[in-house]
Amino acid sequence: MKKLALHWQILIGMLAGVLFGILAASLQWNQWVTDWVKPFGTIFINMLKLIAVPLIVASLVKGVSDLQDISKLSKMGGRTVGIYIMTTTVAIVLGLLLVNIVRPGKLISPETQTELMEAYGGDASTRIAEAEKQKNRGPLQPLVDIVPDNIFGAATNNGNMLQVIFFVIFFGIGLILIPNDKAQPVREFFEGLNEVILKMIDLIMLAAPYGVFALLAALVVESPSADLFIALLGYGLCVLLGLAILIFGFYPVLVRAFTGRGYRFFFNGISPAQLLAFSTSSSAATLPVTMERVEEHLGVEEEVASFVLPIGATINMDGTSLYQAVAAVFIAQAFGMELSVGAQLGIILTALLASIGSAAVPGAGMVMLVIVLGQAGIPEAGLALIFAVDRPLDMCRTVVNVTSDAAVSMLVANSMGKLREPHVKDWDDHYPKDRKL
């Protein structure tokens, strides 16, 4: 019998956890669930937190070092990275605007918020107090705090992730600037380390159904309230609305404004890659199809597509960044925490940098969200609130990532004079009519 896909296992684990939690609450097994079930959820969260620093180090060093061709293609590289940063920033800001307008976390009653904070808040109150102290410090203190005085000390706390990211980017730049024969062994080490970390993520995600079961069972017995699930629905719709605005509004308008190519032309060209991205939840797995569609159907010359798209699959995660911004604020709202403007600006910066190190594989966005939550002082256990709908949202945000890569490749090609008429005019054909299959 064919084994169930992991996302179905997670959904079953979520449903079983909710049903078991309801049963346990009705039978007054609350303490038993807290003592014997909840710890397995805590272990799962700790495993995600455990992998966060190694993942950001390995992925980000690899991502930055992959930009080594900028030495030969500095004009194209600068424009590529610049546009990617711009689109990712727009996505994060859009997510923050939507979640602050819709405020899905506020659908949870104050009583439930208090219960959540007592059950899952941990040291959140301490972090809030630290945030209050920051208001009385100098205006440039946040900039000073980004630069660590001890990288090993910074790496021991997920709340210092910006310091780790600063060091890793600095390290990656140094790696680019030294002779290739000296840099190659280091690159190979981090590429190998990155593969090991990705395999570890695969192993951790195998435990996800059980971790989700334990987390949601404990969540239900400790806060048995229907408003949690209403808020979760609002959160999911908020993310989907933001992703839809990017796919159907921002990217085609950007393409039309800078290249003159129309709405239908763009979607006819990229839609097969979008469908594959939706089904695989992986920008990396979709990359070969994305490159074929962009070159043959959108008219981007191979020189540009082969440079821009692989970089995009590594560092351009607009959908993931929007989701992280919405999820972070939603979890904060669910716990009754009010995030200041400064804290939300920190989310923008952290989500932007974390997206560079987010692996282009299913589930990696959830691991990177741990970084964003830790930096903002939001309890990481709040991940339990959003695990239930993460898989379908992951499928949708991967579509955004691939669509963004295609749009940026067209913009870069047009700026370089490398955008031509597509080989294939009929969007139903996957190959040029003069090419033998």
C-alpha positions as CSV (number, residue, x, y, z in Angstrom):
1,M,0.0,0.0,0.0
2,K,1.3,3.4,-0.9
3,K,2.5,5.5,2.0
4,L,0.6,8.7,2.7
5,A,2.3,11.9,1.8
6,L,3.8,13.8,4.7
7,H,1.3,16.7,4.4
8,W,-1.6,14.3,4.8
9,Q,0.1,12.7,7.8
10,I,0.4,16.2,9.3
11,L,-3.2,17.0,8.7
12,I,-4.3,13.7,10.2
13,G,-2.0,14.3,13.2
14,M,-3.6,17.8,13.6
15,L,-7.2,16.4,13.4
16,A,-6.3,13.6,15.8
17,G,-4.7,16.0,18.2
18,V,-7.8,18.3,18.2
19,L,-10.2,15.3,18.7
20,F,-8.0,13.8,21.4
21,G,-7.8,17.1,23.1
22,I,-11.5,17.5,23.1
23,L,-12.0,14.0,24.5
24,A,-9.3,14.5,27.1
25,A,-10.9,17.8,28.2
26,S,-14.3,16.2,28.6
27,L,-12.8,13.3,30.7
28,Q,-10.8,15.8,32.8
29,W,-7.5,14.3,31.6
30,N,-5.9,17.8,31.4
31,Q,-3.0,17.2,33.7
32,W,-2.3,13.8,32.2
33,V,-2.0,15.4,28.7
34,T,0.2,18.2,30.1
35,D,2.5,15.7,31.8
36,W,2.6,12.9,29.2
37,V,1.6,14.3,25.8
38,K,2.7,17.9,25.7
39,P,6.4,17.1,26.2
40,F,6.6,15.4,22.8
41,G,5.3,18.6,21.2
42,T,7.9,20.6,23.2
43,I,10.6,18.2,21.9
44,F,9.5,18.8,18.3
45,I,9.6,22.6,18.7
46,N,13.1,22.2,20.3
47,M,14.3,20.2,17.3
48,L,13.1,23.0,15.0
49,K,14.9,25.6,17.1
50,L,18.0,23.3,17.3
51,I,18.3,23.3,13.5
52,A,17.7,27.0,13.0
53,V,21.2,28.3,13.5
54,P,23.0,25.6,11.4
55,L,20.4,26.0,8.7
56,I,20.9,29.8,8.4
57,V,24.7,29.4,8.5
58,A,24.9,26.7,5.8
59,S,22.2,28.0,3.5
60,L,23.3,31.7,3.7
61,V,27.0,31.0,3.1
62,K,26.0,28.9,0.1
63,G,23.6,31.5,-1.1
64,V,26.1,34.4,-0.8
65,S,29.0,32.4,-2.3
66,D,26.8,31.5,-5.3
67,L,26.9,35.1,-6.2
68,Q,30.6,34.8,-7.1
69,D,29.8,35.4,-10.8
70,I,29.0,39.0,-9.9
71,S,32.7,39.6,-10.3
72,K,32.2,39.0,-14.1
73,L,28.5,40.0,-14.3
74,S,28.5,42.8,-11.7
75,K,25.9,44.8,-13.6
76,M,23.5,41.9,-13.9
77,G,24.3,40.6,-10.4
78,G,23.7,44.0,-8.8
79,R,20.3,44.5,-10.6
80,T,19.3,40.9,-9.8
81,V,19.9,41.1,-6.1
82,G,18.6,44.7,-5.9
83,I,15.2,43.8,-7.5
84,Y,14.9,40.6,-5.4
85,I,15.4,42.6,-2.2
86,M,12.8,45.1,-3.4
87,T,10.1,42.5,-4.2
88,T,10.8,40.6,-1.0
89,T,10.5,43.9,1.0
90,V,7.2,44.7,-0.7
91,A,5.9,41.2,0.1
92,I,6.8,41.6,3.8
93,V,5.3,45.1,4.1
94,L,2.2,43.9,2.4
95,G,1.9,41.0,4.9
96,L,2.3,43.3,7.8
97,L,-0.3,45.7,6.5
98,L,-2.8,43.0,6.0
99,V,-2.3,41.3,9.3
100,N,-2.5,44.7,11.1
101,I,-5.7,45.6,9.3
102,V,-7.5,42.2,9.5
103,R,-6.0,41.4,13.0
104,P,-7.0,37.7,12.9
105,G,-5.4,37.1,16.3
106,K,-7.8,39.5,17.9
107,L,-10.6,37.0,17.1
108,I,-9.3,35.2,20.2
109,S,-11.0,36.3,23.4
110,P,-8.9,38.0,26.1
111,E,-9.5,35.0,28.4
112,T,-8.0,32.6,25.8
113,Q,-5.1,34.9,25.2
114,T,-4.3,34.9,28.9
115,E,-4.5,31.1,29.0
116,L,-2.2,30.9,26.0
117,M,0.3,33.2,27.5
118,E,0.3,31.3,30.8
119,A,0.7,28.0,29.0
120,Y,3.1,28.8,26.2
121,G,4.4,32.3,26.9
122,G,7.5,31.1,28.8
123,D,10.0,34.0,28.9
124,A,7.9,36.2,26.7
125,S,7.3,38.7,29.5
126,T,11.0,39.0,30.1
127,R,11.5,39.7,26.4
128,I,8.8,42.3,26.4
129,A,10.5,44.0,29.4
130,E,13.8,44.0,27.4
131,A,12.0,45.6,24.5
132,E,10.7,48.4,26.8
133,K,14.3,49.1,27.9
134,Q,15.3,49.5,24.2
135,K,13.0,52.5,23.9
136,N,15.2,54.4,26.4
137,R,18.5,53.7,24.5
138,G,20.1,55.7,21.7
139,P,18.5,55.8,18.2
140,L,21.4,53.8,16.7
141,Q,21.5,51.1,19.4
142,P,19.5,48.6,17.2
143,L,22.2,49.1,14.5
144,V,24.9,48.5,17.1
145,D,23.1,45.4,18.4
146,I,23.3,43.8,14.9
147,V,27.1,43.5,15.1
148,P,28.1,40.8,17.6
149,D,31.2,41.0,19.8
150,N,31.3,37.2,20.0
151,I,29.8,35.1,17.2
152,F,29.8,31.9,19.4
153,G,27.9,33.8,22.1
154,A,25.4,35.1,19.5
155,A,24.8,31.7,18.1
156,T,23.7,30.3,21.4
157,N,20.5,32.3,21.4
158,N,17.9,32.4,18.6
159,G,17.0,35.9,19.7
160,N,20.4,37.1,18.4
161,M,19.8,35.7,14.9
162,L,20.4,39.0,13.2
163,Q,23.9,39.0,14.7
164,V,24.5,35.5,13.2
165,I,23.1,36.6,9.8
166,F,25.4,39.6,9.9
167,F,28.5,37.4,10.5
168,V,27.5,34.9,7.9
169,I,26.9,37.5,5.2
170,F,30.3,39.1,6.2
171,F,31.9,35.6,6.0
172,G,30.3,35.0,2.6
173,I,31.6,38.3,1.2
174,G,35.1,37.4,2.4
175,L,34.7,34.0,0.7
176,I,33.9,35.6,-2.6
177,L,36.9,38.0,-2.4
178,I,39.6,35.4,-1.8
179,P,41.2,33.4,-4.7
180,N,39.0,30.6,-6.0
181,D,41.5,27.9,-5.2
182,K,41.4,28.9,-1.6
183,A,37.6,29.4,-1.4
184,Q,36.6,26.2,-3.2
185,P,37.3,23.8,-0.3
186,V,35.3,26.1,2.0
187,R,32.4,26.3,-0.4
188,E,32.4,22.5,-0.8
189,F,32.3,22.2,3.0
190,F,29.3,24.4,3.3
191,E,27.6,22.9,0.4
192,G,28.0,19.5,2.0
193,L,26.9,20.9,5.4
194,N,23.9,22.4,3.7
195,E,22.9,19.0,2.3
196,V,23.3,17.4,5.7
197,I,21.1,20.1,7.3
198,L,18.4,19.6,4.7
199,K,18.5,15.9,5.3
200,M,18.1,16.6,9.1
201,I,15.1,18.8,8.3
202,D,13.6,15.8,6.4
203,L,14.2,13.6,9.4
204,I,12.7,16.2,11.8
205,M,9.6,16.6,9.5
206,L,9.0,12.9,9.7
207,A,8.2,13.5,13.4
208,A,5.9,16.4,12.5
209,P,2.6,14.5,12.6
210,Y,3.4,13.3,16.2
211,G,4.7,16.8,17.2
212,V,1.5,18.5,15.8
213,F,-0.7,15.9,17.6
214,A,1.0,16.6,20.9
215,L,1.0,20.4,20.5
216,L,-2.6,20.7,19.5
217,A,-3.9,18.1,22.0
218,A,-2.2,20.2,24.8
219,L,-3.4,23.4,23.2
220,V,-7.0,22.2,23.2
221,V,-7.0,21.0,26.8
222,E,-5.3,24.1,28.1
223,S,-7.4,26.6,26.0
224,P,-10.5,24.7,24.9
225,S,-12.0,27.6,22.9
226,A,-13.6,27.6,19.5
227,D,-12.4,31.2,18.9
228,L,-8.9,29.7,18.3
229,F,-10.0,28.0,15.2
230,I,-12.0,31.0,13.9
231,A,-8.8,33.0,14.3
232,L,-6.9,30.4,12.5
233,L,-9.3,30.6,9.6
234,G,-8.8,34.4,9.5
235,Y,-5.1,33.9,9.5
236,G,-5.2,31.5,6.6
237,L,-7.4,33.9,4.6
238,C,-5.1,36.8,5.4
239,V,-2.1,34.9,4.0
240,L,-4.0,33.8,0.9
241,L,-5.2,37.4,0.2
242,G,-1.6,38.7,0.4
243,L,-0.3,36.0,-1.9
244,A,-3.1,36.6,-4.4
245,I,-2.3,40.3,-4.5
246,L,1.3,39.5,-5.3
247,I,0.5,36.9,-8.0
248,F,-2.4,38.7,-9.7
249,G,-1.5,42.3,-9.0
250,F,2.0,43.2,-8.1
251,Y,4.1,41.0,-10.5
252,P,2.1,41.3,-13.7
253,V,1.8,45.1,-13.1
254,L,5.6,45.2,-12.6
255,V,6.2,43.2,-15.8
256,R,3.8,45.4,-17.8
257,A,5.3,48.7,-16.5
258,F,8.9,47.8,-17.2
259,T,8.8,45.4,-20.2
260,G,5.5,46.2,-21.9
261,R,4.5,42.5,-21.9
262,G,0.8,42.0,-21.1
263,Y,-1.0,40.2,-18.3
264,R,-2.1,37.2,-20.4
265,F,1.3,36.9,-22.0
266,F,3.0,36.6,-18.6
267,F,0.6,34.0,-17.2
268,N,0.4,32.0,-20.4
269,G,4.2,31.7,-20.2
270,I,4.7,30.9,-16.6
271,S,1.5,29.0,-15.6
272,P,2.9,25.4,-16.1
273,A,5.7,26.3,-13.6
274,Q,3.2,27.7,-11.2
275,L,1.2,24.5,-11.3
276,L,4.3,22.4,-10.7
277,A,5.3,24.7,-7.8
278,F,1.8,24.3,-6.3
279,S,2.0,20.5,-6.5
280,T,5.6,20.1,-5.2
281,S,5.9,23.1,-2.8
282,S,9.6,23.3,-3.9
283,S,11.1,26.2,-5.9
284,A,14.2,24.0,-6.4
285,A,12.2,21.1,-7.9
286,T,10.4,23.5,-10.2
287,L,13.6,25.3,-11.3
288,P,14.1,23.3,-14.6
289,V,10.6,24.0,-15.7
290,T,10.8,27.6,-14.7
291,M,13.9,28.1,-16.7
292,E,12.4,26.4,-19.8
293,R,9.2,28.5,-19.6
294,V,11.1,31.8,-19.0
295,E,13.5,31.2,-21.9
296,E,11.2,29.7,-24.5
297,H,7.9,31.4,-23.6
298,L,8.7,34.7,-21.9
299,G,11.7,35.6,-24.2
300,V,14.4,35.9,-21.6
301,E,17.8,35.0,-23.1
302,E,19.6,32.0,-21.6
303,E,22.5,34.1,-20.4
304,V,20.2,36.0,-18.1
305,A,17.8,33.1,-17.1
306,S,20.7,30.7,-16.2
307,F,22.1,33.4,-13.8
308,V,18.9,35.0,-12.3
309,L,16.7,32.0,-11.8
310,P,19.1,29.8,-9.8
311,I,19.9,32.7,-7.5
312,G,16.2,33.4,-7.2
313,A,15.5,29.8,-6.1
314,T,18.1,30.3,-3.4
315,I,17.5,33.8,-2.0
316,N,14.1,35.1,-3.4
317,M,11.3,33.8,-1.2
318,D,8.6,36.5,-1.4
319,G,5.7,34.2,-0.5
320,T,7.6,32.7,2.4
321,S,8.6,36.2,3.6
322,L,4.9,37.4,3.5
323,Y,3.8,34.3,5.3
324,Q,6.4,34.8,8.0
325,A,5.4,38.4,8.6
326,V,1.7,37.5,8.9
327,A,2.4,34.4,11.0
328,A,4.7,36.3,13.5
329,V,2.2,39.1,14.1
330,F,-0.8,36.7,14.2
331,I,0.9,34.6,16.9
332,A,1.8,37.8,18.8
333,Q,-1.9,38.9,18.6
334,A,-3.0,35.4,19.7
335,F,-0.8,35.7,22.8
336,G,-2.1,39.2,23.5
337,M,1.2,40.9,22.7
338,E,1.3,44.3,21.1
339,L,4.2,44.7,18.7
340,S,5.7,48.2,18.4
341,V,6.6,49.8,15.1
342,G,10.2,49.1,15.9
343,A,9.5,45.4,16.6
344,Q,7.7,45.1,13.2
345,L,10.5,46.8,11.4
346,G,12.7,44.2,13.0
347,I,10.4,41.5,11.5
348,I,10.9,43.1,8.1
349,L,14.7,43.0,8.4
350,T,14.8,39.5,9.9
351,A,12.3,38.0,7.4
352,L,14.2,39.6,4.5
353,L,17.5,38.2,5.6
354,A,16.1,34.8,6.7
355,S,14.5,34.4,3.3
356,I,18.0,34.5,1.8
357,G,18.9,31.4,3.8
358,S,15.5,29.6,3.5
359,A,16.0,26.4,1.6
360,A,13.9,25.9,-1.5
361,V,12.3,22.7,-0.2
362,P,8.9,22.0,1.5
363,G,8.8,22.8,5.2
364,A,11.9,25.0,5.4
365,G,9.8,28.1,5.8
366,M,8.5,26.8,9.1
367,V,12.0,26.3,10.4
368,M,13.0,29.9,9.3
369,L,9.9,31.2,11.1
370,V,11.5,30.1,14.3
371,I,14.2,32.7,13.6
372,V,11.7,35.5,13.0
373,L,9.7,34.7,16.1
374,G,12.8,34.4,18.3
375,Q,14.1,37.8,17.1
376,A,10.8,39.5,17.8
377,G,10.5,37.9,21.3
378,I,7.3,35.9,20.3
379,P,6.9,32.5,21.9
380,E,8.0,29.8,19.4
381,A,5.4,27.4,20.8
382,G,2.9,29.6,18.9
383,L,3.8,27.5,15.9
384,A,1.3,25.0,17.1
385,L,-1.4,27.5,16.1
386,I,-0.5,27.6,12.4
387,F,0.8,24.1,11.7
388,A,-2.7,22.9,10.8
389,V,-2.9,25.0,7.7
390,D,0.8,25.3,6.8
391,R,0.9,22.7,4.0
392,P,-1.8,24.3,1.8
393,L,-0.3,27.7,2.4
394,D,3.2,26.3,1.7
395,M,1.9,25.2,-1.7
396,C,0.5,28.7,-2.5
397,R,3.5,30.6,-1.3
398,T,5.8,28.5,-3.5
399,V,3.7,29.7,-6.5
400,V,4.5,33.2,-5.4
401,N,8.2,32.4,-5.1
402,V,8.3,31.0,-8.7
403,T,6.2,33.8,-10.1
404,S,8.5,36.4,-8.6
405,D,11.6,34.7,-10.0
406,A,10.1,34.8,-13.5
407,A,9.0,38.4,-13.2
408,V,12.4,39.5,-11.9
409,S,14.2,37.6,-14.7
410,M,12.1,39.6,-17.3
411,L,12.9,42.9,-15.6
412,V,16.7,42.1,-15.5
413,A,16.7,40.9,-19.1
414,N,14.9,44.0,-20.3
415,S,17.3,46.3,-18.5
416,M,20.2,44.4,-20.1
417,G,18.7,44.4,-23.6
418,K,18.3,40.6,-23.4
419,L,14.5,40.3,-23.6
420,R,13.4,39.1,-27.1
421,E,10.3,37.6,-28.7
422,P,9.6,34.1,-27.3
423,H,10.5,31.1,-29.3
424,V,7.0,29.7,-28.6
425,K,4.0,31.9,-29.4
426,D,1.4,29.1,-28.5
427,W,1.4,28.8,-24.8
428,D,0.1,25.2,-24.9
429,D,3.3,24.1,-26.6
430,H,6.1,23.3,-24.2
431,Y,8.8,23.2,-27.0
432,P,9.6,25.3,-30.1
433,K,7.8,23.9,-33.1
434,D,11.1,23.5,-35.0
435,R,12.7,21.4,-32.3
436,K,12.5,17.6,-32.4
437,L,11.2,15.9,-29.2
